[in-house]
Amino acid sequence: MDLFLYLLKQEKLPDPETEYKFCPDRRWRFDYAFIKQKIAIEKEGGVWISGRHNRGKGFLNDMEKYNTAALLGWRVLRYPPDLILTQAIDDLKKLLKK
């Protein structure tokens, strides 16, 4: 079971869609999407190992993805794996209370 989804249930937060395709023209997906609120959570890997997201092409592709998401009205929150279970939950609680 996905621990992030489990913790959301424990906190009585809404269930997100996983691997949600947010842009009809591209194959981009959000790791977790709260569609009604247009909030996306992205779990960013390779932070300390120069993974795909930290190298030139991957970094530029991510910028295009996140800028397109913003233009479509999405709020995208990005977290490294070690903060997805703590900071992401706290931030979601604040956003969803508004």
DSSP file (Angstrom, degrees, kcal/mol; ACC not computed):
  #  RESIDUE AA STRUCTURE BP1 BP2  ACC     N-H-->O    O-->H-N    N-H-->O    O-->H-N    TCO  KAPPA ALPHA  PHI   PSI    X-CA   Y-CA   Z-CA
    1    1 A M              0   0    0      0, 0.0     2,-0.6     0, 0.0     3,-0.1   0.000 360.0 360.0 360.0 146.4    0.0    0.0    0.0
    2    2 A D     >  -     0   0    0      1,-0.2     4,-2.1     2,-0.0     5,-0.1  -0.632 360.0-152.2 -74.0 116.2    1.1    3.6   -0.7
    3    3 A L  H  > S+     0   0    0     -2,-0.6     4,-2.6     1,-0.2     5,-0.2   0.845  93.5  57.0 -62.7 -35.3    2.1    5.1    2.7
    4    4 A F  H  > S+     0   0    0      2,-0.2     4,-2.1     1,-0.2    -1,-0.2   0.935 108.4  46.5 -61.2 -46.2    1.2    8.6    1.5
    5    5 A L  H  > S+     0   0    0      1,-0.2     4,-1.9     2,-0.2    -2,-0.2   0.886 111.3  52.8 -63.2 -38.9   -2.3    7.5    0.6
    6    6 A Y  H  X S+     0   0    0     -4,-2.1     4,-2.2     1,-0.2    -2,-0.2   0.927 109.1  48.8 -61.4 -45.9   -2.7    5.7    4.0
    7    7 A L  H  X S+     0   0    0     -4,-2.6     4,-1.8     1,-0.2    -2,-0.2   0.860 107.1  55.7 -65.6 -35.4   -1.6    8.8    5.9
    8    8 A L  H  <>S+     0   0    0     -4,-2.1     5,-2.8     2,-0.2     4,-0.3   0.923 108.4  48.4 -60.2 -43.4   -4.1   11.0    3.9
    9    9 A K  H ><5S+     0   0    0     -4,-1.9     3,-1.5     1,-0.2    -2,-0.2   0.916 108.9  53.1 -62.6 -42.9   -6.8    8.6    5.1
   10   10 A Q  H 3<5S+     0   0    0     -4,-2.2    -1,-0.2     1,-0.3    -2,-0.2   0.848 111.0  46.7 -60.8 -34.2   -5.6    8.8    8.7
   11   11 A E  T 3<5S-     0   0    0     -4,-1.8    -1,-0.3    -5,-0.2    -2,-0.2   0.413 114.0-120.3 -87.1   1.0   -5.8   12.6    8.5
   12   12 A K  T < 5 +     0   0    0     -3,-1.5    -3,-0.2    -4,-0.3    -2,-0.1   0.857  61.8 149.9  59.7  37.9   -9.3   12.4    6.9
   13   13 A L      < -     0   0    0     -5,-2.8    -1,-0.2    -6,-0.1    -2,-0.1  -0.640  54.1 -85.9 -94.0 157.7   -8.0   14.3    3.8
   14   14 A P        -     0   0    0      0, 0.0    -1,-0.1     0, 0.0    82,-0.0  -0.206  43.9-106.5 -62.4 153.6   -9.6   13.6    0.4
   15   15 A D        -     0   0    0     -3,-0.1     2,-0.2    -6,-0.0   -10,-0.0  -0.687  36.2-144.5 -79.4 128.5   -8.3   10.8   -1.7
   16   16 A P        -     0   0    0      0, 0.0     2,-0.4     0, 0.0    18,-0.2  -0.510  17.0-110.1 -86.8 161.5   -6.3   12.0   -4.7
   17   17 A E  E     -A   33   0A   0     16,-3.0    16,-2.6    -2,-0.2     3,-0.4  -0.719  35.8-137.3 -79.6 141.2   -6.1   10.5   -8.1
   18   18 A T  E    S+A   32   0A   0     -2,-0.4    14,-0.2     1,-0.2    13,-0.2  -0.816  78.6   7.3-103.0 147.1   -2.8    8.9   -8.7
   19   19 A E  E    S-     0   0A   0     12,-1.5     2,-0.4    11,-0.4    -1,-0.2   0.912  87.2-174.3  51.7  48.3   -0.9    9.3  -12.0
   20   20 A Y  E     -A   30   0A   0     10,-1.3    10,-2.5    -3,-0.4     2,-0.9  -0.614  23.2-139.0 -80.8 124.0   -3.4   11.8  -13.1
   21   21 A K        +     0   0    0     -2,-0.4     8,-0.2     8,-0.2     7,-0.1  -0.738  27.6 173.7 -83.8 107.7   -3.0   13.0  -16.7
   22   22 A F        +     0   0    0     -2,-0.9    -1,-0.2     6,-0.5     7,-0.1   0.616  58.1  58.7 -95.0 -14.5   -3.7   16.8  -16.4
   23   23 A C    >   -     0   0    0      5,-0.5     3,-1.2     3,-0.2     5,-0.1  -0.962  63.2-156.5-123.6 118.1   -2.9   18.0  -19.9
   24   24 A P  T 3  S+     0   0    0      0, 0.0    -1,-0.1     0, 0.0    -2,-0.0   0.753  93.7  52.4 -65.6 -22.7   -4.8   16.6  -22.9
   25   25 A D  T 3  S+     0   0    0      2,-0.0     2,-0.3     0, 0.0    -2,-0.0   0.574 111.8  43.6 -89.7  -9.4   -2.0   17.5  -25.4
   26   26 A R  S <  S-     0   0    0     -3,-1.2    -3,-0.2     2,-0.1     0, 0.0  -0.820  76.8-122.2-132.1 168.1    0.8   15.8  -23.5
   27   27 A R        +     0   0    0     -2,-0.3    -1,-0.0    -5,-0.1    -2,-0.0   0.272  64.3 136.1 -93.6  10.9    1.5   12.5  -21.6
   28   28 A W        -     0   0    0     -5,-0.1    -5,-0.5    -7,-0.1    -6,-0.5  -0.241  32.2-171.8 -61.1 145.9    2.4   14.4  -18.4
   29   29 A R        -     0   0    0     -8,-0.2     2,-0.4    -7,-0.1    -8,-0.2  -0.979  20.3-131.6-136.8 150.3    1.0   13.0  -15.2
   30   30 A F  E     -A   20   0A   0    -10,-2.5   -10,-1.3    -2,-0.3   -11,-0.4  -0.801  17.5-134.8 -94.6 144.6    0.9   14.2  -11.6
   31   31 A D  E    S+     0   0A   0     10,-0.4   -12,-1.5    -2,-0.4     2,-0.4   0.946  94.7   6.5 -61.1 -47.4    1.9   11.7   -8.9
   32   32 A Y  E    S-AB  18  41A   0      9,-1.8     9,-2.8   -14,-0.2     2,-0.4  -0.999  74.4-171.5-137.9 133.6   -1.1   12.7   -6.8
   33   33 A A  E     -AB  17  40A   0    -16,-2.6   -16,-3.0    -2,-0.4     2,-1.0  -0.986  20.7-160.1-133.6 127.9   -3.9   15.1   -7.9
   34   34 A F  E  >> - B   0  39A   0      5,-3.4     5,-1.8    -2,-0.4     4,-1.2  -0.843  23.3-172.5 -98.5  92.2   -6.7   16.6   -6.0
   35   35 A I  T >45S+     0   0    0     -2,-1.0     3,-0.6     1,-0.2    -1,-0.2   0.888  74.8  51.7 -63.3 -47.7   -8.8   17.4   -9.1
   36   36 A K  T 345S+     0   0    0      1,-0.3    -1,-0.2    -3,-0.1    -2,-0.0   0.885 120.5  35.8 -57.9 -39.9  -11.6   19.4   -7.5
   37   37 A Q  T 345S-     0   0    0     -3,-0.3    -1,-0.3     2,-0.1    -2,-0.2   0.538 104.8-129.7 -90.4  -8.2   -9.1   21.7   -5.8
   38   38 A K  T <<5 +     0   0    0     -4,-1.2    37,-2.5    -3,-0.6     2,-0.4   0.927  58.0 143.4  53.9  49.8   -6.6   21.6   -8.6
   39   39 A I  E   < -Bc  34  75A   0     -5,-1.8    -5,-3.4    35,-0.2     2,-0.4  -0.977  29.9-167.8-117.7 130.5   -3.7   20.8   -6.3
   40   40 A A  E     -Bc  33  76A   0     35,-3.1    37,-3.1    -2,-0.4     2,-0.5  -0.926   9.8-154.8-119.4 145.0   -1.0   18.4   -7.4
   41   41 A I  E     -Bc  32  77A   0     -9,-2.8    -9,-1.8    -2,-0.4     2,-0.5  -0.979  10.6-167.2-116.7 126.7    1.7   16.7   -5.3
   42   42 A E  E     - c   0  78A   0     35,-2.9    37,-2.7    -2,-0.5     2,-0.8  -0.964  12.5-150.0-116.7 127.5    4.9   15.6   -7.1
   43   43 A K  E     - c   0  79A   0     -2,-0.5     2,-0.6    35,-0.2    35,-0.1  -0.859  19.6-153.2 -94.8 110.2    7.4   13.3   -5.4
   44   44 A E        -     0   0    0     35,-3.3     3,-0.3    -2,-0.8     2,-0.1  -0.758  11.7-165.8 -93.1 118.5   10.7   14.3   -6.9
   45   45 A G        +     0   0    0     -2,-0.6     8,-0.3     1,-0.2     6,-0.1  -0.437  61.3  40.0 -93.8 171.9   13.4   11.6   -6.9
   46   46 A G      > +     0   0    0     -2,-0.1     5,-2.2     4,-0.1     4,-0.4   0.732  63.5 144.8  67.0  25.6   17.1   11.8   -7.5
   47   47 A V  T   5S+     0   0    0     -3,-0.3     3,-0.3     1,-0.2    -2,-0.1   0.903  79.2  26.5 -63.0 -42.0   17.6   15.0   -5.4
   48   48 A W  T   5S+     0   0    0      1,-0.2    -1,-0.2     2,-0.1    -2,-0.0   0.410 120.3  55.1-103.3   0.9   21.0   13.9   -4.0
   49   49 A I  T   5S-     0   0    0     -3,-0.2    -1,-0.2     0, 0.0    -2,-0.2   0.181 109.7-106.0-120.9  18.3   22.2   11.6   -6.8
   50   50 A S  T   5 +     0   0    0     -4,-0.4    -3,-0.2    -3,-0.3    -4,-0.1   0.943  58.5 179.2  55.2  50.4   21.9   13.9   -9.9
   51   51 A G    >>< -     0   0    0     -5,-2.2     3,-1.8    -6,-0.1     4,-0.6  -0.002  46.6 -76.3 -71.5-176.4   18.8   12.1  -11.1
   52   52 A R  G >4 S+     0   0    0      1,-0.3     3,-1.0     2,-0.2     6,-0.3   0.840 129.5  55.9 -53.4 -40.4   16.8   12.8  -14.2
   53   53 A H  G 34 S+     0   0    0     -8,-0.3    -1,-0.3     1,-0.2     9,-0.1   0.687 107.6  50.1 -70.0 -16.8   15.1   15.9  -12.7
   54   54 A N  G <4 S+     0   0    0     -3,-1.8     2,-0.2    -8,-0.1    -1,-0.2   0.484  93.9  85.3-102.0  -3.8   18.4   17.5  -11.8
   55   55 A R  S <X S-     0   0    0     -3,-1.0     4,-3.2    -4,-0.6     5,-0.3  -0.662  92.3 -98.3 -98.2 157.8   20.1   17.2  -15.2
   56   56 A G  H  > S+     0   0    0     -2,-0.2     4,-2.6     1,-0.2     5,-0.2   0.836 116.3  36.8 -39.8 -65.7   19.7   19.7  -18.0
   57   57 A K  H  > S+     0   0    0      1,-0.2     4,-2.6     2,-0.2    -1,-0.2   0.914 120.0  47.7 -63.4 -44.2   17.1   18.1  -20.2
   58   58 A G  H  > S+     0   0    0     -6,-0.3     4,-2.3     2,-0.2    -1,-0.2   0.898 112.2  50.4 -63.1 -39.9   15.0   16.6  -17.4
   59   59 A F  H  X S+     0   0    0     -4,-3.2     4,-2.1    -7,-0.2    -2,-0.2   0.926 112.2  46.5 -63.3 -46.0   15.1   20.0  -15.5
   60   60 A L  H  X S+     0   0    0     -4,-2.6     4,-2.1    -5,-0.3    -2,-0.2   0.896 111.6  51.7 -64.6 -40.2   14.0   21.9  -18.6
   61   61 A N  H  X S+     0   0    0     -4,-2.6     4,-2.4    -5,-0.2    -1,-0.2   0.901 109.1  50.7 -62.1 -40.8   11.2   19.3  -19.2
   62   62 A D  H  X S+     0   0    0     -4,-2.3     4,-3.0     2,-0.2     5,-0.3   0.899 107.5  53.2 -64.5 -39.7   10.0   19.7  -15.6
   63   63 A M  H  X S+     0   0    0     -4,-2.1     4,-2.5     1,-0.2     5,-0.2   0.926 109.8  48.1 -60.5 -43.2    9.9   23.4  -16.0
   64   64 A E  H  X S+     0   0    0     -4,-2.1     4,-2.3     2,-0.2    -2,-0.2   0.925 113.0  48.6 -62.1 -44.3    7.7   23.1  -19.1
   65   65 A K  H  X S+     0   0    0     -4,-2.4     4,-2.3     1,-0.2    -2,-0.2   0.942 115.1  43.0 -60.5 -49.7    5.4   20.7  -17.3
   66   66 A Y  H  X S+     0   0    0     -4,-3.0     4,-2.1     2,-0.2    -1,-0.2   0.851 113.5  51.1 -71.9 -33.4    5.0   22.8  -14.2
   67   67 A N  H  X S+     0   0    0     -4,-2.5     4,-2.3    -5,-0.3    -1,-0.2   0.910 110.9  49.1 -67.3 -41.3    4.6   26.0  -16.1
   68   68 A T  H  X S+     0   0    0     -4,-2.3     4,-1.5    -5,-0.2    -2,-0.2   0.916 109.4  52.7 -62.3 -42.4    1.9   24.4  -18.2
   69   69 A A  H  <>S+     0   0    0     -4,-2.3     5,-2.7     1,-0.2     3,-0.2   0.919 109.1  49.5 -58.9 -43.9    0.2   23.2  -15.1
   70   70 A A  H ><5S+     0   0    0     -4,-2.1     3,-1.7     1,-0.2    -1,-0.2   0.905 108.1  53.0 -62.5 -41.7    0.2   26.7  -13.7
   71   71 A L  H 3<5S+     0   0    0     -4,-2.3    -1,-0.2     1,-0.3    -2,-0.2   0.793 106.8  53.5 -64.4 -26.9   -1.3   28.1  -16.9
   72   72 A L  T 3<5S-     0   0    0     -4,-1.5    -1,-0.3    -3,-0.2    -2,-0.2   0.356 127.3-100.7 -88.5   5.3   -4.0   25.5  -16.6
   73   73 A G  T < 5S+     0   0    0     -3,-1.7     2,-0.3     1,-0.3    -3,-0.2   0.590  74.4 141.9  92.0  11.5   -4.8   26.7  -13.0
   74   74 A W      < -     0   0    0     -5,-2.7     2,-0.6    -6,-0.2    -1,-0.3  -0.624  44.1-146.0 -88.7 144.5   -3.0   24.0  -11.0
   75   75 A R  E     -c   39   0A   0    -37,-2.5   -35,-3.1    -2,-0.3     2,-0.6  -0.960  21.7-161.4-102.8 119.9   -1.0   24.5   -7.8
   76   76 A V  E     -c   40   0A   0     -2,-0.6     2,-0.5   -37,-0.2   -35,-0.2  -0.908   7.8-166.4-111.0 122.0    1.8   22.1   -7.9
   77   77 A L  E     -c   41   0A   0    -37,-3.1   -35,-2.9    -2,-0.6     2,-0.4  -0.920   9.5-159.3-107.3 130.0    3.7   21.2   -4.6
   78   78 A R  E     +c   42   0A   0     -2,-0.5   -35,-0.2   -37,-0.2   -37,-0.0  -0.909  13.3 174.2-116.9 135.3    7.0   19.4   -5.0
   79   79 A Y  E     -c   43   0A   0    -37,-2.7   -35,-3.3    -2,-0.4     5,-0.1  -0.990  30.9-122.2-139.1 144.6    8.7   17.3   -2.4
   80   80 A P    >>  -     0   0    0      0, 0.0     3,-2.0     0, 0.0     4,-0.9  -0.477  46.1-100.0 -73.9 160.5   11.7   15.0   -2.1
   81   81 A P  G >4 S+     0   0    0      0, 0.0     3,-0.5     0, 0.0     4,-0.5   0.818 120.7  59.0 -54.1 -34.3   10.8   11.5   -0.9
   82   82 A D  G 34 S+     0   0    0      1,-0.2     3,-0.0     2,-0.1     4,-0.0   0.668 111.6  40.3 -73.3 -13.7   11.8   12.2    2.7
   83   83 A L  G X>>S+     0   0    0     -3,-2.0     5,-1.9     3,-0.1     3,-0.9   0.496  89.1  87.7-108.9  -5.6    9.3   15.0    3.1
   84   84 A I  T <<5S+     0   0    0     -4,-0.9     5,-0.3    -3,-0.5    -2,-0.1   0.822  92.8  46.7 -64.1 -29.3    6.3   13.6    1.2
   85   85 A L  T 345S+     0   0    0     -4,-0.5    -1,-0.2     3,-0.1    -2,-0.1   0.547 128.2  20.3 -91.2  -7.3    5.1   11.9    4.4
   86   86 A T  T <>5S+     0   0    0     -3,-0.9     4,-2.3     3,-0.1     5,-0.2   0.651 127.3  33.6-121.7 -71.9    5.5   14.9    6.6
   87   87 A Q  H  X5S+     0   0    0     -4,-0.5     4,-2.9     1,-0.2     5,-0.2   0.872 117.2  54.6 -61.7 -39.7    5.6   18.3    5.0
   88   88 A A  H  ><S+     0   0    0     -5,-1.9     4,-2.5     2,-0.2    -1,-0.2   0.914 109.2  48.0 -62.3 -41.9    3.3   17.4    2.1
   89   89 A I  H  > S+     0   0    0     -6,-0.3     4,-2.2    -5,-0.3    -2,-0.2   0.941 113.5  47.4 -63.3 -46.9    0.6   16.3    4.6
   90   90 A D  H  X S+     0   0    0     -4,-2.3     4,-1.7     1,-0.2    -2,-0.2   0.918 113.4  47.8 -61.4 -44.1    1.0   19.5    6.7
   91   91 A D  H  X S+     0   0    0     -4,-2.9     4,-2.4     1,-0.2    -1,-0.2   0.899 110.2  52.1 -65.0 -40.2    0.9   21.7    3.6
   92   92 A L  H  X S+     0   0    0     -4,-2.5     4,-3.0    -5,-0.2     5,-0.3   0.908 105.6  54.9 -62.7 -41.4   -2.2   19.9    2.2
   93   93 A K  H  X S+     0   0    0     -4,-2.2     4,-1.1     1,-0.2    -1,-0.2   0.923 110.5  46.5 -57.4 -43.9   -4.1   20.4    5.5
   94   94 A K  H  X S+     0   0    0     -4,-1.7     4,-0.6     1,-0.2     3,-0.3   0.929 115.8  44.4 -65.1 -45.6   -3.4   24.1    5.2
   95   95 A L  H >< S+     0   0    0     -4,-2.4     3,-0.9     1,-0.2    -2,-0.2   0.901 112.1  50.6 -67.2 -41.3   -4.5   24.4    1.6
   96   96 A L  H 3< S+     0   0    0     -4,-3.0    -1,-0.2     1,-0.2    -2,-0.2   0.688 102.7  61.1 -75.6 -16.8   -7.6   22.2    1.9
   97   97 A K  H 3<        0   0    0     -4,-1.1    -1,-0.2    -3,-0.3    -2,-0.2   0.705 360.0 360.0 -77.9 -19.9   -8.9   24.2    4.9
   98   98 A K    <<        0   0    0     -3,-0.9    -1,-0.2    -4,-0.6    -2,-0.1   0.491 360.0 360.0 -70.2 360.0   -9.0   27.4    2.8
